[in-house]
Structures are given as C-alpha cells and as structure tokens.
Amino acid sequence: MSWVVGLVWGIALLVAVIVLGICAFELRWKAKRLSKDLDGMQALRDELVSLQGRLAAAQLRLSRRLSE
C-alpha cells in the first residue's frame, strides 16, 4: 500500500516540474519580447524628440518671418 502513496507523490512531483518548466519558458519568452518592444519604443521616442525639436525650430522661423 505504501507504493501507491509513493507513486502518487511521484506523479505530483512530475506534474509540478512540468508546470514550473512551462512557467519558466513563458517568463523567459515574454521577457525577451518585452525587451524587444522596449527597444522599439525607445527608438520611436528618439524620433519623436527629434521631430519635436524640428517643429519648434520651424515654429520659431515662422514667427520671425511673420513679424518682419
């Protein structure tokens, strides 16, 4: 009868290892994807900052031209 208890604990341990393995895989995959998304968003932010500077310069030139 004790072998049944051992078998049940073995199966429970196997299921736990499988679930933890799947969780680790998911976390690693999502972290890699989020890192890639972060790089894209930082590149977009840099482009937007550059555009903001160009728009400010254009607005300044336009206001100077209108005041002449």
Summary of the structure (lengths in Angstrom):
residues: 68
radius of gyration: 29.2
end to end distance: 100.0
largest distance: 100.0
contacts: 129
relative contact order: 0.05
helix: 97%
strand: 0%
